[in-house]
Amino acid sequence: MESLELKVPVNSIRAHLALVADGGPDVKGGDESTVPSITAEPYQLRQLKRYQDRLKDHRTYGIASNHEKTELLSNKTHYSPHDPDARISIKPGKLRKLNYHCSMAVDTAEGVISHIQANYADKRDSQCLPGLVSALQDRFTKNELKVTDIVADAGYSNGYNYHFLEQRDLIGWIPVFGMYKPEIAGFNYDRRADSFTCSAGKLLPVRATEYNSEGKRLKAYWASRKDCKPCPLKSTCCPNTGSRRIVRTAYDNEYHRAYRRQHSTTGKRMKKLRQGTVEPVFGSLTQYYGLNKIAVLGIDGAHKNMVMAAIAFNIKKYMKFSIGRTAQKALQRVKIGLIGAICDHIRVAVPNF
């Protein structure tokens, strides 16, 4: 962490290239084109500066991984010259370090790793899901297998991910992020008409499609000023605006279906299944298969380490695999299915006796 260096602004590189193109004098010193440039948007840098200003203190010692001042470092402004692919990972309650992100899929029946990949550590879990699922489905298709359900934690909750899984005919058992509210107090939503109705009976139809600072698509609903101005509830509903306005995600229907699955009996069972399947595998890889720290540079080397660790883990699983025990479990499931079918037949047949 002490070796991190500042990225150069994009404008300085452009000015340097323009100077060379014009036949100007050669610039002495290091090759600036090899230094990563700042690609963050200006508003992101302003937000980062305000955040860092709140954390600054008067300490004078250097920035190290065991110092609180490490919080002043960001991937938007710093990079590692020793390993440019490494990223500063940020997790609540943990010190900031240079890491790689490991994404993994585990079969819930036998605990076998079916896919593993390395990503940059500054990516969110939700950003890694589409690539992971695509690679997983391709591998399963080549082996004449089919993926039907995807179980993941709330870190993978994303409107695009829910839409992505539905487009691929997959059932996503992913808990909805805690900030999502399925209903708005005092407003009824008509999904067929895609509009809201307030408690005074006024209509709020969808008016426009907007985008937030992160580029996420939103749908804006608002009522007419003619309806809100004489309304007796305006002082409490929208006192500072001409009409009531509601902004929802464009994937609200997908969120709602995921929310219903999450609170169903099967959803609660899937949550326990994920906790008992994926978490122990991650723990084994980091504690016993060398993925706590890797001794290579670059994301390609990190990916090879993850693949080799997964191979070693799966070989150990295969050595413990018992065909007889698996066949016995399958036979038991078939018997339970037959008993259920017979009971359903009896329930239907009894009224006809």
BADO-903529 format. One record per residue: x, y, z of N, C-alpha, C in turn; chain. Coordinates in steps of 0.05 Angstrom, whole numbers, plus 5000, padded with zeros to 4 digits. Layout:
PT  n_X  n_Y  n_Z ca_X ca_Y ca_Z  c_X  c_Y  c_Z mol
PT    X    Y    Z    X    Y    Z    X    Y    Z   A
...
***
This chain:
PT  n_X  n_Y  n_Z ca_X ca_Y ca_Z  c_X  c_Y  c_Z mol
PT 5016 4976 5000 5000 5000 5000 5017 5025 5000   A
PT 5042 5023 5012 5059 5047 5012 5070 5054 4985   A
PT 5070 5035 4966 5081 5040 4940 5061 5051 4919   A
PT 5037 5055 4928 5017 5066 4909 5024 5094 4900   A
PT 5018 5099 4875 5024 5125 4863 4999 5137 4851   A
PT 5000 5164 4847 4978 5178 4836 4976 5174 4806   A
PT 4951 5171 4796 4947 5170 4768 4950 5198 4756   A
PT 4956 5199 4731 4959 5226 4718 4932 5234 4706   A
PT 4926 5260 4705 4902 5269 4692 4902 5263 4662   A
PT 4879 5258 4651 4877 5252 4622 4886 5275 4606   A
PT 4881 5300 4614 4888 5323 4599 4918 5326 4594   A
PT 4934 5317 4615 4963 5320 4611 4973 5301 4590   A
PT 4962 5277 4588 4970 5258 4567 4962 5269 4540   A
PT 4938 5280 4537 4929 5291 4512 4947 5314 4504   A
PT 4954 5331 4523 4972 5354 4517 4999 5344 4507   A
PT 5010 5323 4520 5035 5312 4512 5034 5301 4484   A
PT 5013 5286 4478 5010 5274 4451 5007 5296 4430   A
PT 4992 5317 4437 4989 5339 4418 5015 5353 4413   A
PT 5032 5355 4434 5058 5368 4430 5076 5351 4412   A
PT 5075 5325 4415 5091 5307 4398 5081 5308 4369   A
PT 5054 5309 4365 5043 5309 4338 5050 5335 4324   A
PT 5053 5357 4339 5060 5382 4326 5090 5385 4321   A
PT 5106 5365 4327 5135 5366 4323 5149 5382 4343   A
PT 5138 5385 4367 5150 5400 4388 5174 5385 4401   A
PT 5187 5398 4419 5211 5386 4432 5203 5361 4448   A
PT 5222 5342 4449 5217 5317 4464 5216 5324 4494   A
PT 5199 5311 4508 5196 5315 4537 5213 5295 4552   A
PT 5231 5305 4568 5249 5288 4584 5234 5276 4607   A
PT 5245 5254 4616 5234 5242 4640 5221 5215 4633   A
PT 5204 5205 4652 5191 5179 4648 5170 5180 4626   A
PT 5163 5156 4617 5143 5154 4596 5115 5157 4608   A
PT 5103 5180 4605 5077 5185 4618 5054 5168 4607   A
PT 5058 5158 4582 5037 5142 4570 5033 5115 4584   A
PT 5054 5106 4599 5052 5080 4613 5038 5083 4639   A
PT 5034 5107 4649 5020 5112 4674 4990 5112 4670   A
PT 4975 5096 4685 4946 5097 4682 4934 5125 4686   A
PT 4915 5132 4671 4903 5158 4673 4877 5157 4690   A
PT 4869 5180 4700 4844 5182 4716 4820 5181 4697   A
PT 4804 5160 4700 4781 5157 4683 4755 5163 4697   A
PT 4756 5169 4723 4732 5175 4738 4719 5201 4729   A
PT 4693 5203 4731 4679 5227 4724 4685 5249 4744   A
PT 4682 5274 4736 4688 5297 4754 4671 5296 4780   A
PT 4645 5288 4777 4628 5288 4801 4637 5266 4820   A
PT 4648 5244 4809 4658 5223 4827 4683 5232 4842   A
PT 4700 5247 4829 4723 5258 4843 4716 5278 4864   A
PT 4695 5294 4858 4686 5313 4878 4674 5299 4903   A
PT 4659 5278 4898 4648 5262 4920 4671 5249 4936   A
PT 4691 5239 4922 4714 5227 4936 4729 5247 4953   A
PT 4732 5272 4942 4746 5292 4958 4731 5300 4983   A
PT 4704 5303 4981 4688 5309 5004 4691 5287 5025   A
PT 4691 5262 5016 4693 5240 5034 4720 5239 5048   A
PT 4741 5245 5033 4768 5244 5044 4773 5268 5063   A
PT 4761 5291 5057 4763 5314 5075 4752 5308 5103   A
PT 4732 5292 5104 4721 5285 5130 4739 5266 5145   A
PT 4756 5251 5132 4773 5231 5144 4801 5242 5151   A
PT 4809 5264 5139 4836 5274 5143 4841 5282 5172   A
PT 4865 5277 5181 4873 5286 5207 4901 5298 5205   A
PT 4914 5303 5228 4940 5317 5228 4963 5298 5232   A
PT 4958 5272 5228 4980 5253 5231 5000 5257 5208   A
PT 5025 5251 5213 5046 5256 5193 5060 5231 5184   A
PT 5053 5207 5196 5066 5183 5187 5056 5174 5160   A
PT 5070 5155 5148 5063 5146 5121 5038 5130 5119   A
PT 5028 5126 5096 5003 5111 5091 5010 5082 5089   A
PT 5000 5066 5107 5005 5037 5106 4978 5022 5110   A
PT 4979 4996 5105 4954 4981 5107 4943 4979 5135   A
PT 4960 4984 5155 4951 4982 5183 4945 5009 5195   A
PT 4943 5029 5178 4937 5056 5188 4909 5065 5178   A
PT 4895 5080 5194 4869 5090 5187 4870 5108 5163   A
PT 4893 5121 5158 4896 5140 5137 4895 5126 5109   A
PT 4895 5099 5109 4892 5084 5084 4866 5091 5071   A
PT 4846 5099 5087 4820 5106 5075 4821 5129 5056   A
PT 4844 5144 5055 4847 5166 5037 4855 5156 5009   A
PT 4861 5131 5006 4869 5120 4980 4844 5110 4965   A
PT 4845 5113 4939 4822 5105 4922 4832 5095 4895   A
PT 4817 5076 4884 4824 5066 4857 4820 5088 4836   A
PT 4805 5108 4842 4800 5130 4823 4824 5147 4819   A
PT 4841 5149 4840 4864 5167 4839 4891 5154 4842   A
PT 4892 5129 4851 4918 5115 4856 4919 5089 4841   A
PT 4943 5079 4837 4948 5053 4824 4974 5041 4835   A
PT 4977 5015 4831 5001 5001 4840 5020 4998 4816   A
PT 5043 5010 4816 5062 5006 4794 5073 4978 4793   A
PT 5074 4964 4816 5084 4937 4817 5065 4917 4805   A
PT 5039 4921 4809 5018 4904 4798 4994 4921 4790   A
PT 4994 4932 4766 4973 4951 4758 4945 4938 4758   A
PT 4943 4911 4756 4917 4898 4756 4905 4896 4783   A
PT 4921 4898 4804 4910 4896 4831 4894 4921 4838   A
PT 4874 4918 4854 4856 4940 4862 4853 4941 4892   A
PT 4848 4965 4901 4842 4969 4930 4814 4959 4935   A
PT 4811 4940 4952 4785 4929 4959 4775 4943 4984   A
PT 4749 4949 4985 4737 4964 5007 4715 4947 5018   A
PT 4718 4939 5043 4697 4924 5057 4693 4935 5085   A
PT 4668 4937 5094 4663 4949 5120 4677 4932 5142   A
PT 4691 4946 5160 4703 4932 5182 4730 4920 5176   A
PT 4740 4922 5151 4766 4910 5143 4784 4932 5132   A
PT 4810 4927 5136 4830 4946 5125 4831 4944 5095   A
PT 4838 4966 5083 4840 4967 5054 4867 4954 5045   A
PT 4865 4936 5026 4889 4922 5015 4886 4919 4985   A
PT 4908 4912 4972 4907 4906 4944 4899 4877 4940   A
PT 4877 4872 4926 4866 4845 4923 4856 4841 4895   A
PT 4848 4816 4891 4832 4808 4867 4806 4797 4876   A
PT 4786 4799 4859 4759 4790 4866 4755 4762 4855   A
PT 4746 4743 4871 4741 4715 4863 4711 4711 4861   A
PT 4702 4704 4837 4674 4696 4833 4672 4666 4828   A
PT 4653 4653 4841 4652 4624 4840 4623 4614 4840   A
PT 4619 4592 4826 4593 4578 4826 4598 4550 4837   A
PT 4580 4542 4855 4582 4516 4868 4556 4500 4865   A
PT 4559 4475 4858 4535 4458 4855 4524 4452 4883   A
PT 4498 4457 4887 4486 4454 4913 4482 4424 4921   A
PT 4483 4406 4902 4478 4378 4908 4502 4365 4921   A
PT 4526 4369 4909 4550 4355 4919 4572 4375 4928   A
PT 4568 4401 4925 4588 4420 4933 4612 4422 4915   A
PT 4609 4415 4889 4631 4416 4870 4631 4443 4857   A
PT 4655 4454 4853 4659 4480 4841 4655 4477 4811   A
PT 4634 4490 4800 4628 4487 4771 4639 4510 4755   A
PT 4647 4532 4768 4660 4554 4753 4674 4572 4773   A
PT 4696 4583 4765 4711 4602 4781 4726 4621 4763   A
PT 4728 4646 4771 4740 4666 4754 4751 4689 4771   A
PT 4771 4703 4760 4783 4726 4774 4772 4752 4761   A
PT 4765 4771 4778 4757 4797 4769 4772 4819 4785   A
PT 4770 4843 4775 4783 4865 4789 4769 4870 4815   A
PT 4784 4877 4836 4773 4879 4863 4755 4904 4866   A
PT 4757 4923 4848 4739 4946 4851 4712 4942 4838   A
PT 4706 4918 4829 4680 4911 4818 4662 4901 4841   A
PT 4636 4908 4838 4617 4897 4856 4610 4868 4849   A
PT 4599 4854 4868 4590 4826 4863 4569 4826 4840   A
PT 4551 4845 4841 4529 4846 4821 4540 4850 4793   A
PT 4563 4863 4790 4574 4868 4763 4587 4843 4752   A
PT 4593 4823 4769 4606 4799 4760 4586 4777 4753   A
PT 4561 4779 4761 4542 4758 4756 4537 4751 4727   A
PT 4532 4771 4709 4526 4763 4681 4548 4747 4668   A
PT 4573 4755 4672 4595 4740 4660 4597 4712 4672   A
PT 4593 4710 4698 4595 4684 4711 4573 4665 4701   A
PT 4548 4675 4699 4526 4658 4691 4529 4650 4661   A
PT 4539 4668 4645 4543 4662 4616 4563 4639 4613   A
PT 4586 4642 4627 4606 4621 4625 4597 4595 4637   A
PT 4581 4596 4658 4570 4572 4671 4551 4558 4652   A
PT 4533 4572 4640 4514 4560 4621 4528 4548 4597   A
PT 4548 4561 4587 4563 4550 4564 4576 4524 4571   A
PT 4588 4522 4594 4601 4497 4603 4581 4475 4607   A
PT 4558 4482 4619 4538 4461 4624 4526 4452 4598   A
PT 4522 4469 4579 4510 4462 4553 4529 4442 4538   A
PT 4555 4448 4539 4574 4430 4526 4574 4402 4538   A
PT 4567 4400 4564 4566 4374 4577 4537 4363 4579   A
PT 4519 4374 4563 4491 4365 4562 4478 4367 4589   A
PT 4483 4388 4603 4470 4393 4628 4455 4420 4626   A
PT 4437 4425 4645 4421 4449 4645 4420 4462 4672   A
PT 4423 4488 4672 4421 4504 4696 4392 4515 4698   A
PT 4379 4512 4721 4352 4521 4724 4349 4542 4745   A
PT 4365 4541 4767 4363 4560 4789 4390 4571 4796   A
PT 4390 4597 4803 4415 4610 4812 4409 4621 4840   A
PT 4426 4612 4859 4424 4621 4887 4447 4639 4894   A
PT 4442 4663 4904 4464 4681 4911 4455 4699 4934   A
PT 4474 4714 4946 4467 4731 4968 4459 4759 4958   A
PT 4452 4777 4976 4442 4803 4969 4462 4820 4955   A
PT 4488 4814 4956 4507 4829 4941 4504 4828 4911   A
PT 4490 4808 4902 4485 4805 4873 4458 4816 4865   A
PT 4444 4829 4884 4418 4841 4878 4421 4865 4859   A
PT 4408 4863 4837 4410 4885 4817 4387 4881 4797   A
PT 4374 4903 4790 4351 4901 4771 4359 4889 4745   A
PT 4382 4896 4735 4392 4884 4709 4397 4855 4712   A
PT 4408 4846 4735 4413 4818 4739 4387 4801 4740   A
PT 4366 4812 4753 4341 4798 4753 4330 4796 4725   A
PT 4332 4817 4710 4323 4817 4682 4340 4797 4665   A
PT 4366 4798 4670 4384 4780 4655 4377 4751 4660   A
PT 4372 4743 4685 4366 4715 4691 4339 4707 4679   A
PT 4320 4724 4680 4294 4718 4668 4295 4714 4638   A
PT 4312 4730 4625 4316 4727 4596 4328 4701 4589   A
PT 4344 4689 4607 4357 4663 4602 4341 4640 4615   A
PT 4316 4645 4622 4299 4624 4633 4310 4612 4659   A
PT 4322 4629 4676 4333 4621 4701 4318 4633 4724   A
PT 4314 4618 4745 4301 4628 4769 4322 4639 4788   A
PT 4322 4664 4794 4342 4676 4811 4332 4678 4840   A
PT 4345 4663 4857 4338 4664 4886 4359 4683 4899   A
PT 4356 4708 4894 4374 4729 4903 4358 4748 4921   A
PT 4364 4751 4946 4349 4770 4963 4351 4798 4953   A
PT 4329 4813 4954 4328 4840 4945 4343 4858 4964   A
PT 4357 4877 4954 4373 4895 4970 4354 4910 4990   A
PT 4364 4916 5014 4348 4926 5035 4334 4952 5030   A
PT 4345 4969 5012 4333 4995 5007 4308 4994 4989   A
PT 4303 4971 4977 4280 4968 4959 4254 4967 4975   A
PT 4234 4982 4966 4208 4982 4979 4187 4973 4959   A
PT 4174 4951 4963 4155 4941 4943 4131 4959 4940   A
PT 4124 4974 4961 4100 4991 4960 4107 5019 4971   A
PT 4092 5039 4962 4095 5066 4972 4070 5073 4988   A
PT 4074 5081 5012 4051 5087 5030 4033 5109 5018   A
PT 4008 5103 5016 3989 5123 5006 3985 5123 4976   A
PT 3999 5105 4962 3998 5104 4932 3994 5075 4924   A
PT 3974 5070 4907 3968 5044 4895 3980 5043 4867   A
PT 3993 5021 4861 4006 5018 4835 3990 4998 4818   A
PT 3984 5006 4794 3970 4989 4774 3991 4979 4754   A
PT 3998 4953 4756 4020 4943 4739 4012 4942 4710   A
PT 3987 4938 4704 3978 4936 4676 3980 4964 4663   A
PT 3971 4984 4677 3972 5011 4666 3998 5025 4671   A
PT 4015 5014 4688 4040 5025 4696 4036 5054 4706   A
PT 4020 5056 4726 4014 5083 4737 4007 5080 4767   A
PT 4010 5102 4781 4003 5104 4810 3978 5120 4813   A
PT 3964 5114 4835 3940 5129 4843 3943 5137 4872   A
PT 3942 5163 4878 3945 5173 4905 3920 5168 4922   A
PT 3922 5174 4947 3900 5170 4965 3876 5188 4959   A
PT 3881 5210 4945 3859 5228 4937 3847 5220 4910   A
PT 3856 5197 4899 3845 5187 4874 3856 5200 4848   A
PT 3878 5214 4850 3891 5227 4827 3911 5208 4815   A
PT 3913 5209 4788 3930 5191 4773 3958 5203 4770   A
PT 3978 5185 4773 4006 5192 4768 4017 5173 4747   A
PT 4014 5179 4721 4024 5162 4700 4054 5165 4696   A
PT 4066 5145 4683 4094 5147 4676 4098 5169 4656   A
PT 4117 5187 4661 4121 5210 4644 4147 5209 4628   A
PT 4168 5199 4640 4194 5200 4627 4213 5178 4637   A
PT 4233 5172 4622 4255 5154 4629 4280 5170 4636   A
PT 4291 5166 4659 4314 5182 4668 4337 5163 4675   A
PT 4360 5175 4680 4384 5160 4687 4397 5174 4711   A
PT 4406 5158 4730 4419 5170 4754 4449 5174 4748   A
PT 4464 5182 4768 4492 5187 4764 4509 5163 4756   A
PT 4499 5139 4763 4513 5114 4756 4504 5103 4730   A
PT 4485 5116 4716 4476 5107 4690 4453 5087 4692   A
PT 4441 5083 4716 4419 5064 4718 4393 5077 4709   A
PT 4377 5062 4694 4353 5072 4682 4330 5073 4703   A
PT 4316 5095 4703 4294 5100 4722 4269 5109 4707   A
PT 4246 5104 4719 4221 5113 4708 4209 5134 4728   A
PT 4201 5157 4716 4190 5179 4732 4160 5181 4728   A
PT 4146 5183 4750 4117 5186 4750 4111 5213 4765   A
PT 4093 5228 4754 4084 5252 4769 4055 5260 4760   A
PT 4042 5272 4779 4014 5280 4774 4013 5308 4761   A
PT 3990 5315 4752 3986 5341 4739 3985 5363 4761   A
PT 3995 5386 4755 3994 5409 4774 3965 5417 4779   A
PT 3948 5414 4759 3920 5420 4763 3907 5403 4784   A
PT 3916 5378 4786 3905 5359 4806 3916 5364 4834   A
PT 3942 5372 4835 3955 5374 4861 3950 5402 4874   A
PT 3947 5423 4858 3945 5449 4870 3921 5452 4888   A
PT 3896 5444 4880 3873 5447 4899 3870 5424 4919   A
PT 3889 5405 4919 3886 5381 4936 3891 5389 4965   A
PT 3874 5381 4984 3878 5388 5012 3902 5374 5025   A
PT 3913 5353 5011 3935 5338 5022 3962 5348 5012   A
PT 3962 5370 4997 3987 5379 4984 4007 5388 5005   A
PT 3998 5400 5027 4017 5410 5047 4033 5388 5060   A
PT 4023 5363 5060 4038 5341 5071 4049 5322 5050   A
PT 4038 5323 5026 4047 5305 5005 4070 5317 4989   A
PT 4067 5341 4979 4088 5355 4963 4087 5385 4969   A
PT 4096 5393 4992 4094 5421 4999 4113 5439 4984   A
PT 4135 5429 4974 4155 5446 4961 4156 5444 4931   A
PT 4138 5428 4920 4138 5424 4890 4109 5428 4880   A
PT 4107 5432 4854 4081 5437 4842 4064 5412 4842   A
PT 4076 5389 4840 4060 5364 4839 4077 5341 4851   A
PT 4064 5320 4858 4078 5297 4870 4092 5281 4848   A
PT 4117 5274 4855 4134 5260 4836 4145 5234 4849   A
PT 4144 5212 4834 4154 5186 4844 4174 5176 4823   A
PT 4197 5167 4833 4217 5156 4815 4222 5127 4824   A
PT 4220 5109 4805 4224 5080 4810 4244 5069 4790   A
PT 4256 5047 4797 4274 5034 4778 4259 5023 4754   A
PT 4272 5022 4732 4259 5011 4707 4254 4981 4709   A
PT 4268 4968 4729 4265 4939 4732 4247 4933 4757   A
PT 4227 4950 4761 4211 4947 4785 4196 4921 4785   A
PT 4186 4912 4762 4171 4886 4760 4190 4863 4767   A
PT 4214 4864 4757 4233 4843 4764 4240 4843 4794   A
PT 4243 4867 4805 4248 4869 4834 4225 4857 4850   A
PT 4200 4863 4841 4177 4854 4856 4175 4824 4855   A
PT 4181 4811 4832 4180 4782 4831 4202 4770 4849   A
PT 4225 4782 4849 4246 4772 4866 4239 4775 4895   A
PT 4226 4797 4902 4218 4802 4930 4198 4781 4939   A
PT 4179 4774 4921 4160 4753 4929 4173 4726 4932   A
PT 4193 4720 4915 4207 4694 4917 4223 4694 4943   A
PT 4234 4716 4951 4251 4718 4975 4235 4711 5000   A
PT 4210 4721 5001 4194 4717 5025 4176 4692 5024   A
PT 4180 4676 5004 4165 4651 5002 4179 4629 5019   A
PT 4165 4607 5023 4177 4585 5039 4201 4574 5024   A
PT 4199 4571 4998 4222 4561 4982 4245 4581 4983   A
PT 4239 4607 4983 4261 4627 4984 4276 4625 5010   A
PT 4263 4621 5033 4277 4618 5058 4294 4593 5059   A
PT 4284 4571 5046 4299 4547 5045 4324 4550 5027   A
PT 4321 4565 5005 4343 4570 4987 4365 4587 5001   A
PT 4357 4605 5018 4377 4621 5033 4394 4603 5051   A
PT 4382 4585 5065 4397 4567 5082 4414 4548 5065   A
PT 4404 4541 5042 4419 4523 5024 4445 4537 5014   A
PT 4442 4563 5008 4466 4578 4998 4486 4581 5021   A
PT 4477 4587 5045 4495 4591 5067 4510 4565 5074   A
PT 4498 4543 5070 4511 4518 5076 4526 4506 5053   A
PT 4525 4518 5030 4539 4507 5006 4563 4524 4998   A
PT 4559 4550 4993 4580 4566 4982 4600 4575 5003   A
PT 4590 4584 5027 4608 4595 5047 4630 4575 5056   A
PT 4623 4549 5061 4645 4531 5068 4665 4527 5046   A
PT 4657 4528 5021 4676 4525 4999 4695 4548 4998   A
PT 4685 4572 5001 4702 4596 5002 4722 4594 5025   A
PT 4713 4585 5048 4730 4582 5071 4752 4562 5066   A
PT 4745 4540 5054 4765 4519 5048 4786 4529 5028   A
PT 4778 4543 5008 4797 4553 4988 4817 4573 5000   A
PT 4807 4590 5018 4825 4610 5029 4843 4598 5051   A
PT 4833 4578 5066 4848 4568 5089 4866 4544 5082   A
PT 4858 4528 5062 4872 4503 5057 4882 4500 5028   A
PT 4874 4517 5010 4881 4514 4982 4896 4539 4971   A
PT 4907 4555 4989 4926 4576 4980 4914 4600 4967   A
PT 4888 4606 4971 4876 4630 4959 4875 4653 4978   A
PT 4887 4651 5001 4887 4674 5020 4906 4695 5009   A
PT 4929 4687 4999 4948 4704 4986 4960 4690 4962   A
PT 4964 4704 4940 4976 4692 4916 5003 4705 4910   A
PT 5021 4690 4899 5049 4699 4894 5054 4705 4865   A
PT 5034 4715 4851 5037 4722 4823 5027 4750 4818   A
PT 5034 4761 4795 5025 4788 4787 5006 4786 4764   A
PT 4987 4804 4762 4969 4805 4740 4944 4788 4744   A
PT 4922 4797 4731 4897 4783 4734 4897 4755 4721   A
PT 4913 4751 4700 4914 4725 4688 4927 4705 4707   A
PT 4948 4713 4721 4960 4695 4740 4942 4690 4763   A
PT 4927 4710 4772 4907 4705 4794 4886 4685 4785   A
PT 4877 4687 4760 4857 4669 4750 4868 4640 4749   A
PT 4893 4637 4741 4905 4610 4740 4906 4598 4768   A
PT 4914 4614 4788 4914 4605 4815 4887 4595 4825   A
PT 4866 4611 4818 4839 4603 4826 4830 4578 4813   A
PT 4837 4575 4787 4829 4550 4773 4843 4526 4784   A
PT 4869 4528 4790 4884 4506 4801 4873 4498 4829   A
PT 4867 4518 4845 4855 4512 4871 4828 4498 4869   A
PT 4812 4507 4849 4786 4494 4845 4789 4465 4835   A
PT 4809 4460 4818 4815 4433 4809 4822 4415 4832   A
PT 4840 4425 4849 4849 4409 4872 4825 4403 4891   A
PT 4808 4423 4895 4785 4420 4912 4766 4399 4900   A
PT 4761 4401 4874 4742 4382 4861 4753 4353 4861   A
PT 4779 4350 4856 4791 4323 4856 4786 4310 4884   A
PT 4790 4325 4905 4785 4314 4931 4756 4307 4935   A
PT 4738 4323 4924 4709 4316 4925 4703 4291 4909   A
PT 4715 4288 4886 4710 4265 4869 4721 4239 4882   A
PT 4743 4242 4896 4754 4218 4910 4736 4208 4932   A
PT 4721 4226 4944 4702 4219 4965 4675 4211 4955   A
PT 4671 4214 4928 4644 4210 4917 4637 4180 4917   A
PT 4613 4174 4926 4603 4146 4927 4579 4143 4909   A
PT 4581 4126 4889 4559 4122 4870 4535 4109 4885   A
PT 4542 4090 4903 4520 4076 4917 4504 4095 4934   A
PT 4518 4113 4948 4504 4131 4966 4487 4151 4950   A
PT 4498 4160 4927 4483 4179 4910 4458 4165 4898   A
PT 4461 4140 4889 4439 4125 4878 4417 4121 4900   A
PT 4426 4116 4924 4407 4113 4946 4391 4139 4951   A
PT 4405 4162 4950 4391 4187 4954 4371 4192 4931   A
PT 4379 4186 4906 4362 4190 4883 4337 4172 4886   A
PT 4341 4147 4894 4319 4128 4897 4300 4138 4919   A
PT 4311 4149 4940 4294 4160 4962 4277 4184 4952   A
PT 4290 4201 4935 4275 4223 4924 4252 4214 4905   A
PT 4258 4193 4890 4237 4182 4872 4214 4171 4888   A
PT 4221 4156 4910 4200 4145 4927 4182 4167 4939   A
PT 4195 4188 4949 4180 4210 4960 4162 4223 4939   A
PT 4172 4225 4914 4156 4236 4892 4132 4218 4886   A
PT 4137 4192 4886 4115 4173 4880 4093 4174 4902   A
PT 4102 4176 4927 4083 4178 4949 4067 4203 4947   A
PT 4080 4225 4940 4065 4250 4936 4045 4248 4913   A
PT 4053 4235 4891 4035 4232 4869 4011 4215 4876   A
PT 4016 4193 4891 3994 4175 4899 3975 4190 4917   A
PT 3986 4206 4936 3968 4221 4954 3952 4242 4939   A
PT 3963 4255 4919 3948 4273 4903 3926 4259 4888   A
PT 3931 4235 4878 3911 4220 4864 3888 4211 4883   A
PT 3896 4204 4907 3875 4196 4927 3858 4220 4934   A
PT 3870 4243 4937 3854 4267 4945 3835 4274 4922   A
PT 3843 4270 4898 3825 4276 4876 3804 4255 4873   A
PT 3811 4230 4878 3792 4208 4874 3771 4205 4896   A
PT 3778 4213 4920 3760 4209 4943 3732 4221 4938   A
PT 3729 4246 4929 3702 4257 4925 3685 4242 4905   A
PT 3697 4226 4888 3682 4212 4868 3672 4185 4878   A
PT 3680 4176 4902 3672 4150 4912 3642 4151 4919   A
***
